């Protein structure tokens, strides 16, 4: 197909800068993912002295999310302002989260210990407000893809740009927080006696840094979607489409089987990522088991990112050639197999001294220890490949939400990206928030204390078992759930091309005066001719020459499709 034809075939394509900038919205929210979901338990336990309550509240608060998410999704579907459908939610969400973060990390420590009940109340209320802002902004990342592009070759690119955006948000914060923490560590004879996480001033420094970074990323994301956040890109009927009643959502969800499968798959990917990258888990892994958090955390994080790069590229190519389902399945399997190796190596390791020697000091005073060198190399390879694969696949379900939304438009004619985005966002956040609670409960059972361990915690067998379960076993079970869910996922690459072609044909008919109901009833399928790759509709599954094929609606639709 020539470039000219490609540009005039009715496909909604994004410019490169739009594909690159809009996913930064996910980076903006991932800043707060690190600040809240990764560290709020540490803050609540060490600063506010709330104990296990802080970790449990991260999960309990998602009951509130279960109410707000569908409401916000419905609001988004019904919204159409001169500033667009999605941008108002991005601005409002960013503002709410910024104010909440400042209040939580800078103001709540000022509440005196004599009024602990007020700390509990303030922590809960501020966190509830933050949840609303987070939902506003995260939902847009999923829903906004439907207007950005529907090109099957472009949509997989969203994954790689989304990952880059995540790195800019999550990665920068993961890089800065240990550095800022180290500035507030209190050491005696080179040993940490007061962890920086237990110093209120540390949080008062890192919170404004996170806010500034998130706001900048949000502004860039708004610029990326601005030209596409217009009625002509809202489904088949554009801005004239009838609003969907809230009562209709349940039946829609029940009928959209691919979305149900994707929610399970996305939950598995997110749980694996949330547990294996949990701040407390990594603190104990590198600081207690390996003996040097400051020396190992950043190198291994960089190692994972380096290994992730080729998987980003491979996953996009696989998605473009075979569809996003095939790509997700392939690289989740790679992560699962690699972490079997990590599991075995962690089981075989000894205490922190032995593990340190194996990993970073394979050369002993008596000479080169070949066994330690091989152990080190094996750990680096298995960890690097596994981390790279699961990091590349963690965000892959996000552009697949747009596929499920397009499928719903194909199935029912309804354009409801908001509810689709919030449904997936709900599962995403439920799983993400489950991680801190699981971490706290597992450490509680292993150590017998409600206080989360840190770099000053003494190594024990309980610590080793807890880390193996959280760093390896739970992610592996989560990936297995993802593979099971994807087995019944019907939106293959070929199926999505068919869906997009039908949707374009129906939209062309609506733009020329046909009602949405008529277009849905008339244009049931499409086929491609052998010449010029033009699309022709098949009315109610009929072929040219069948009885009824020459009906007025059929002739009209054929005329329109020949012009595409």
Residue pairs with C-beta under 8 A, 6 or more apart in sequence:
1 9
1 533
5 532
5 533
7 13
8 564
9 504
9 533
9 564
10 504
10 507
10 508
10 564
11 150
11 151
11 500
11 504
12 147
12 149
12 150
12 151
12 228
12 233
13 149
13 151
13 154
14 148
14 149
14 151
14 154
14 228
17 224
18 148
18 224
18 225
18 227
18 228
19 148
19 149
19 154
19 157
19 158
19 161
19 224
20 161
20 164
20 224
21 220
21 221
21 223
21 224
21 225
22 144
22 148
22 161
22 221
22 224
22 225
23 141
23 158
23 161
23 162
23 164
23 165
23 221
23 224
24 165
24 168
24 169
24 217
24 218
24 220
24 221
24 224
25 90
25 137
25 140
25 141
25 144
25 165
25 217
25 218
25 221
25 225
26 138
26 141
26 162
26 165
26 166
26 169
26 395
26 398
27 164
27 165
27 166
27 167
27 168
27 169
27 170
27 217
27 221
28 94
28 137
28 165
28 169
28 213
28 214
28 215
28 217
28 218
28 221
29 93
29 97
29 134
29 137
29 138
29 141
29 169
29 214
30 165
30 166
30 169
30 170
30 173
31 169
31 170
31 172
31 173
31 210
31 213
31 214
31 217
32 97
32 101
32 130
32 134
32 210
32 214
33 169
33 170
33 432
34 169
34 170
34 173
34 174
34 177
34 210
34 279
35 101
35 105
35 173
35 206
35 207
35 210
36 101
36 127
36 130
36 134
37 58
37 274
37 432
37 433
37 435
37 436
38 277
38 278
38 279
38 436
39 177
39 197
39 279
40 54
40 58
40 104
40 127
40 436
41 54
41 55
41 58
41 280
41 436
41 439
41 440
41 452
42 197
42 279
42 280
42 452
42 454
43 54
43 104
43 105
43 197
43 203
44 50
44 53
44 54
44 55
44 57
44 123
45 51
45 52
45 54
45 55
45 450
45 451
45 452
46 195
46 197
46 198
46 451
46 452
46 454
47 109
47 198
47 200
47 203
48 54
48 108
48 109
48 119
48 123
49 113
49 116
49 119
50 57
50 119
50 120
50 123
51 450
51 451
52 440
52 444
52 450
53 120
54 123
55 436
55 437
55 439
55 440
55 441
55 452
56 437
56 440
57 123
57 124
57 127
58 127
58 433
58 436
58 437
59 430
59 433
59 434
59 436
59 437
61 124
61 127
61 128
61 131
61 433
62 426
62 429
62 430
62 433
62 434
64 128
64 131
65 131
65 135
65 426
65 429
65 430
66 426
66 430
68 131
68 132
68 135
69 135
69 139
69 422
69 423
69 425
69 426
69 429
70 246
70 249
70 419
70 422
70 423
70 426
72 89
72 132
72 135
72 136
72 139
72 418
72 422
73 139
73 143
73 416
73 418
73 419
73 420
73 421
73 422
73 423
74 244
74 246
74 249
74 418
74 419
75 418
76 85
76 86
76 89
76 139
76 140
76 143
76 417
76 418
76 419
76 421
76 422
77 243
77 244
77 415
77 416
77 417
77 418
77 419
78 243
79 85
79 88
79 89
79 418
80 231
80 234
80 239
81 88
83 229
84 225
84 226
84 229
84 230
85 147
85 229
85 234
86 140
86 143
86 144
86 147
86 225
86 229
87 222
87 225
87 226
87 229
89 136
89 137
89 139
89 140
90 136
90 137
90 140
90 218
90 221
90 222
91 218
91 222
92 133
92 136
93 133
93 134
93 135
93 136
93 137
93 138
93 140
94 133
94 137
94 214
94 215
94 218
95 133
96 129
96 130
96 132
96 133
96 136
97 130
97 133
97 134
97 137
97 214
98 211
98 214
98 215
99 129
100 126
100 127
100 129
100 130
100 133
101 130
101 207
101 210
101 211
102 207
102 208
102 211
103 122
103 126
104 123
104 126
104 127
104 130
104 207
105 203
105 204
105 206
105 207
106 203
106 204
106 207
107 122
108 119
108 122
108 123
108 126
109 200
109 203
109 204
111 118
111 119
111 122
131 429
134 429
135 422
135 425
135 429
137 218
138 421
138 425
138 428
138 429
139 418
139 421
139 422
139 425
140 421
141 162
141 398
141 421
142 398
142 401
142 402
142 417
142 420
142 421
142 422
142 424
142 425
143 401
143 405
143 417
143 418
143 420
143 421
143 422
144 225
144 228
144 229
144 417
144 421
145 155
145 158
145 398
145 399
145 401
145 402
145 417
146 233
146 235
146 402
146 405
146 406
146 415
146 417
147 225
147 228
147 229
147 230
147 233
147 234
147 417
148 158
148 225
148 228
149 155
149 158
150 402
150 406
150 500
150 503
152 320
152 323
152 493
152 496
152 497
152 500
153 320
155 319
155 324
155 399
155 402
155 403
156 315
156 316
156 319
156 320
156 324
156 327
156 399
157 316
158 398
158 399
158 402
159 312
159 315
159 316
159 319
159 324
159 392
159 395
159 396
159 398
159 399
160 312
160 313
160 315
160 316
162 395
162 398
162 399
163 308
163 312
163 391
163 392
163 395
165 217
165 221
166 395
167 305
168 217
169 213
169 214
169 217
171 301
171 305
172 213
173 206
173 210
173 213
174 301
175 298
175 301
176 206
176 209
177 206
177 279
178 293
178 294
178 297
178 298
180 196
180 202
180 205
180 206
180 209
181 195
181 196
181 197
181 202
182 196
182 294
183 196
183 202
184 196
184 199
184 201
184 202
185 192
185 194
185 195
185 196
186 192
186 193
186 194
186 199
187 193
192 455
192 456
193 456
195 454
195 455
195 456
196 202
197 454
198 454
231 238
231 239
232 238
232 239
234 241
234 415
235 241
235 409
235 413
235 414
235 415
235 507
236 409
236 413
236 415
236 503
236 506
236 507
236 510
236 516
236 519
237 413
237 415
237 510
237 516
238 507
238 510
238 511
241 414
241 415
241 516
242 516
244 252
244 414
244 416
244 419
248 414
249 416
249 419
252 408
252 412
252 414
252 416
252 419
253 259
253 260
253 423
255 411
255 412
256 404
256 407
256 408
256 411
257 488
257 490
258 403
258 404
258 407
258 489
258 490
258 491
259 401
259 404
259 407
259 408
259 420
259 423
259 424
261 485
261 486
261 488
261 489
262 397
262 400
262 401
262 404
262 424
262 485
262 489
263 423
263 424
263 427
264 481
264 482
264 484
264 485
265 328
265 397
265 481
265 482
265 485
265 486
265 489
266 397
266 398
266 400
266 424
266 427
266 428
266 482
267 427
267 428
267 430
267 431
267 478
267 481
268 478
268 479
268 480
268 481
268 482
268 485
269 328
269 332
269 390
269 393
269 394
269 396
269 397
269 478
269 479
269 482
270 394
270 427
270 428
270 431
270 432
271 431
271 434
271 435
271 474
271 475
271 478
272 335
272 390
272 394
272 474
272 475
272 476
272 478
272 479
272 482
273 390
273 391
273 394
273 475
274 431
274 432
274 434
274 435
275 281
275 435
275 438
275 439
275 470
275 471
275 474
275 475
275 478
276 387
276 390
276 470
276 471
276 475
278 435
278 436
278 439
278 470
280 436
280 439
280 440
280 443
280 452
280 453
280 454
281 439
281 467
281 470
281 471
282 297
283 293
283 297
283 453
283 454
283 455
284 443
284 453
284 454
284 457
284 463
284 466
284 467
285 467
285 471
286 292
286 293
286 296
286 297
286 300
287 293
287 297
287 454
287 455
287 457
288 352
288 453
288 455
288 457
288 458
288 459
288 463
289 349
289 352
289 355
289 459
289 463
289 464
289 467
290 296
290 352
290 355
290 356
290 359
291 352
291 353
291 355
291 356
292 356
292 360
293 455
295 360
296 359
296 360
300 383
303 380
303 383
303 384
303 387
304 383
304 384
304 387
304 388
304 391
305 388
305 391
306 384
306 388
307 384
307 385
307 387
307 388
308 387
308 388
308 389
308 391
308 392
309 388
310 388
311 331
311 334
311 388
311 389
311 391
311 392
311 393
312 392
314 331
314 392
315 327
315 330
315 331
315 392
315 393
315 396
316 327
318 326
318 327
318 330
318 331
319 326
319 327
319 396
319 493
321 493
322 492
322 493
323 491
323 492
323 493
323 494
323 495
323 496
324 396
324 399
324 400
324 403
324 491
324 493
325 400
325 486
325 489
325 491
325 492
325 493
326 492
326 493
327 396
328 393
328 396
328 397
328 400
328 482
328 486
329 483
329 486
331 389
331 390
331 392
331 393
331 396
332 389
332 390
332 393
332 479
332 482
332 483
332 486
333 483
334 385
334 386
334 389
335 386
335 389
335 390
335 393
335 475
335 479
336 476
336 479
336 480
336 483
338 382
338 383
338 385
338 386
338 389
339 382
339 386
339 390
339 472
339 475
339 476
339 479
340 476
341 378
341 381
341 382
341 386
342 379
342 382
342 383
342 386
342 471
342 472
343 468
343 472
343 473
343 476
345 375
345 378
345 379
345 382
346 464
346 467
346 468
346 471
346 472
347 468
348 375
349 355
349 358
349 464
351 459
352 459
357 364
357 369
357 372
358 372
358 375
358 376
358 379
359 375
359 376
359 379
360 376
361 372
362 368
362 369
362 372
362 373
362 375
362 376
363 369
364 372
390 475
390 479
397 424
398 424
400 491
401 420
401 421
401 424
402 417
403 491
403 496
403 499
404 420
404 491
405 415
405 416
405 417
405 420
405 421
406 496
406 499
406 500
406 503
407 491
407 499
408 414
408 416
408 420
409 415
409 503
410 499
410 502
410 503
413 506
413 516
413 517
413 519
413 520
438 470
438 474
439 452
439 470
440 450
440 452
442 466
442 469
442 470
443 449
443 452
443 453
443 466
444 450
445 466
446 460
446 462
446 463
446 465
446 466
447 453
447 457
447 460
447 462
447 463
447 466
453 463
457 463
491 499
498 525
498 526
501 526
501 535
502 523
502 524
502 525
502 526
502 537
504 535
504 564
505 519
505 523
505 526
505 535
505 537
505 557
505 560
505 561
505 564
506 516
506 519
506 520
506 523
507 519
508 560
508 561
508 563
508 564
509 518
509 519
509 522
509 523
509 556
509 557
509 560
510 516
510 519
512 556
512 560
514 522
514 553
514 556
518 553
522 537
522 539
522 540
522 553
522 554
522 557
523 537
523 539
523 557
524 537
524 538
524 539
524 540
524 541
525 537
525 538
525 541
526 535
526 536
526 537
526 538
526 561
527 535
527 536
527 538
528 534
528 535
528 536
529 536
534 561
534 562
534 564
535 561
535 564
536 558
536 561
536 562
537 554
537 557
537 558
537 561
539 548
539 549
539 551
539 553
539 554
539 557
540 548
542 548
542 549
542 554
543 549
548 554
